[in-house]
Amino acid sequence: MQQQICLLLERTAHPGVVWCAINNNPRSARDGARCKRMGVKAGVPDMMFWHRGQNFQLEIKTEKGRASEAQLEWRDRMLNQGVKAMIGYGYEQIYNILKFTWGLIK
């Protein structure tokens, strides 16, 4: 699903929208320990966006997915910082967030 979202963004993002995916999935316990020493934090969302001086953060879940406690805590911490942070469940909801809630795509 994240690949579909990236394709959607490549095709329809408004000019000036900057975005990236965050790879926060270590391949092994050893890699996880190394990532932690390098500053990787639990709960960081799958994608981040910047547009017109604002930061948007999106955690991607399937329709039946469930956010972890770390993801919920990260979202709440970001909301308290004035960041627009959401957890999207399924492609349709994520599309609506990107288009109608945040206005990042055409």
Secondary structure, DSSP 4 states (H G I P E B T S, - for coil): -HHHHHHHHHHHBPTT-EEEE-----SSHHHHHHHHHTT--TT--SEEEEETTEEEEEEEE-TT----HHHHHHHHHHHHTT-EEEEEESHHHHHHIIIIIS--B-
